[in-house]
């Protein structure tokens, strides 16, 4: 089923499975952010500062798209694929991390998304929207690679799948370094008792600025209660799409990287009851370092998908 509801003054388009079982809501006018995922009436997404703060202050919440880079880059000016990226002179609002590094890309809360489709499908609904990056002079001044972004969210039964496609629309190749930052929570369940499974085997070694050092190390994280543990770590994505798991209070959330996401960030701070399993198309700072950076040629596309499964446990 599909529908609409107002959230903090914004029109949210909804996809739902059965009456009240599972509902996902997205706001095309606010960066196509996934702002709500309700299971049996309970909100499973971390709201943090809320939707309006996401638009006005470029904070993060829900399931935001981080584009054209995920996490942070080490410079405001750099060359990639033979073109100069200049994040200083564009006049665009830029989010900075505690070290002053640009973080979370350029499309946080961005208007200009065009809804292509919002329709019922078997056991749920689908929403597709597109953003013409190449039509925005201010964005091209910062990141001079004309392209279009297409996002399709489909809720089918207990599974929400988000597919993203970047198509090079100009005469230049487009470097691909986007990702998502989905924040999850278990309402009414003490954080220390959240059961988590992080099925990774290789960690990206980060430096003092939380940038990849170029080295990796073995990683083994035993599944069990989150307890007082915190995470802000980068990994190679699990093999065979093995799911990240959050479970507690009779509810289980699984996040699976289906295609196009070879890297993963796990984030669980000590000052907010959320945990994020973040799919990434490239390692942090790939636009600057060039490490494992993919570019799509003119007229071609890069596609990636991840899914969120919610069920009673």
N, C-alpha and C positions, 0 to 999 in steps of 0.2 A: 504494500500500500504506500501511497505518497500523500503528502500534505504540506501545510505551512503553519508556522507559529512565530510569534514575535519574541525575540530575546534581546533584552537591553536596548530596545528601540530598533533593532535590525530584523529584517525579514529572513527567517531561517526556513530552508526547504528540508522536509523530512522524508525519511525512508523508514518503513516499519515492517516488522514481522509479527503477525498475530497481534491481537489487541493487547497492548501493554507489555508484551513479552520483551521486545527489543526495538528501540527506535534510535536512529542516527539523524543528526541535524547538521547541515552545512549552511554557511552564509557566503554566497558568491560575491556580495558587495563588500565583504571584509576578507579578501584574500582567499576565498573558497575554503576558509578554515572549518574543520570539523569541530563544532563548538559544543556538541552534546552527544553522549551515547548512554541512553537510559535502559537499564535492564529491570523489568518489573517495577518501574517507577523510580529506581535509584540511579543517580548520576555516577557514572564510572570514569569520567574524564576530569582531570584536575582543572579547576577553573582559574586558579592562581589570581591574577588581578581582574579577571573577567574579560568579556568580549570588548567592551568599550575601551578599556585600557590597552587591549591588544591593538586596536585600531589607532588610538590617539597617542599612545606611548611606545608602541612597537614592542611591548612585552610579549611573552608567549603564554599560550593556554590551549587546552583541548588537543586537537591534532593539526598543528600548523605546517604548511609547506615552507621549507627553507630553500630559497632559490634566488640567485644562481649558485649559491654555495651553502652547504650545511655547516653548522658550528662556526668556526672562526677562520680568518685569513690573517697572515702575519704582517701584511702591509696594506696601505691604502692606495698605493700606486705600484703597478707591476705589469710586466708583459706576459701575455699568454697567447699561443697560436699566432704570433706575429702582430698582435694588436695591443694597444696600451689600455689597461684598465685604470681609471682614475676615480676613486671613491671620494676624493677630497673636494673636487670642483663641481660636482654634479648638482649640489643644492638639495639632494635627497636627504630625508631623515635617515640617519645611520645609527644602528644600535651598536654599542661598544661593550666589550667584556670588561672585567675589573682591571685588566692590563692595558686597556685602551685599544684593543684589537677589534676590527669590524666583525660582527657576529650575526648569524641568522639571515643573511642575504638582503634582498631589496624589495621583496613583495609582501612583507608583513602587513596584513590588513589592507592590502591594495584594492582599490576599486577598479572597475574596467573589465571584470570577468563577464563573459557572455554565456548565458545558460543555453546549451544546445539541446538538452533533453532532460525531462523529468517525468518519468513514467513508471507505472506499475510493471513488475515482472513476476514470474512465478515465485511465490513465497517471499515477496518483498517489493523492492523498488530500486530504481536506478536514477542517478543524477550525473549529467556530463556538462562540463563547462570549459571554456577556453579563454586564454589570455594572450593577446597579440603584443608581445614584448617589443617587437620591431616597430610598432606604431607609436611608441612613447619616446619622444626625443630626449626627455630627461633621463630615462633609463638607459638609452643607448649612449648618452654622454658618459655614463659611468661604466657600462658594460657593453662595448660596441659590437654586439653579435646579434643580429636580427634573428628572431625565432618565435615560435608559438608554443605555448604550454597547454596541453589538454589534460584535464583530470576527470576521471570517471569513478564514481563511488557506487558500488552495488551492494545492497543488502539482500541476501538470499538465505532465508532461514536464520540460523544463528551466526552467520559469517558475513562480516563487512569486508569487502575487498576494495582497495583504492589503487587504481592504475593511473600512471602518469606517463605522458609522452612529450618529449621535447623534439620539435621539428625545426631544422635550420631553414629559414625562409629567405635568407639573403644569399650573397655570393661567397660567404665565408663559412668555414667550419665553426661549429659551436662547441666549446668545452662543456662537459657535463659533470656537475658536482653537487646536485641537489639532494635533498633528503627530507625527512619528516621528523617531528619531535612529539610523538604522542605521549601525553601524560595520563597515567592511570591511577586510580585509587579504589579502595574497597570501603565504601561507606559503612560506618558503624562497626568497623573491625579495627582493633588496635594495630598500629603499624608494626610493632615488634612481632606480632603473630602472623603477619603476611607470609605465606609460603611462596618462595620464588625458585624458579629453575632457569638458570642462565647457561644454556648448553654450548659454551664456546670452548675452544681449545688453544687459541692463539691470540695474544694481547699485543696491541700496538703500543710500543714504549713511547711515552710522551715526555717532553721536556718541561721546564719550570713554567712555561707559558701555555702549557697544555696543547702543544703542537707536536706532531709526530717527529720522532728523532731519526727515523729511517730504519730503526731496528724493531724486531718483534721478539716476543718471548712466549714460552709455554704458559697457558692459563688453564687452571682447573678450579672451578667454583662448585662447591658441593651444594646440591639442592637442599633447601630447608628454610626455616624461618628467617625473615629479613633481620629480626632482632634490632640491634643498634647500628648495623652496618650501613655505610654510605657508599655510593658509587658516582664517579664521573670519569668513566674509563671507555677506551675505544678497543674494539676487537675485530678480528676477521669474522664475518658472518658465519653462523652455524652451517655445517654441511647438511645437504639433503633437506633444507628448509625446516630443520628441527625447530620447534616453537619455543620461544621465550614464554614462561608461564608465571602468572600471578594468581594465587588461589587463597581463599579464606571466606569465612562466613557463609559457606554453602554455595560459593560462586567461583567459577574458574574462567580466567581470561588467558587466551593464547594469542601470541603475535608471531606470525610466520612471514619470513621474507621469501616471496615466491620467485621473482625474477628481477635481475638488474641491480641488486643491492649486495655488493660483496663486503661491505663494512657495516659495523653496528656500534652505536654508542649506548651505554647503559648509564642512566642518571637517576640517582636516588639521594636527594640532599637531606641534611639533618634538620632543616628549618621548614619543611613542607611535607605533608603526608602524601607524596606522589612517587611513582617510579615510571621512568620512560625507557622504552626499548626502541631505539631510533634507527630506522633503515637509512643507509647512506650509499650513494652511487660511487663515491670516491672517498679516500681518506681525508680527514681534516687538512686544510691548507693545500689541497692538491692543485688549485689554480695557480699558486705561487711556486710550489715545489715541483710540480709536474709528475709526482709519483702516482702511478696507476691511474692517470687521468685519461679518460676517453673523450674523443671529440667526434661529433657527427658531421658528415660532409653536407654541402649544400643540397637541399631537397630530401635529405634522409632524416631518420628519426631514431631516437633512443627511447626504449620503453622499459618501465619498471613497475613492479606490483608487490604489495604486501597485504596481508589479511589479518583481521582481528576476529577471533571466535569467542563468543560469550555463551556460557551454559551453566546450569546448576551442577555442582560437584557432589 
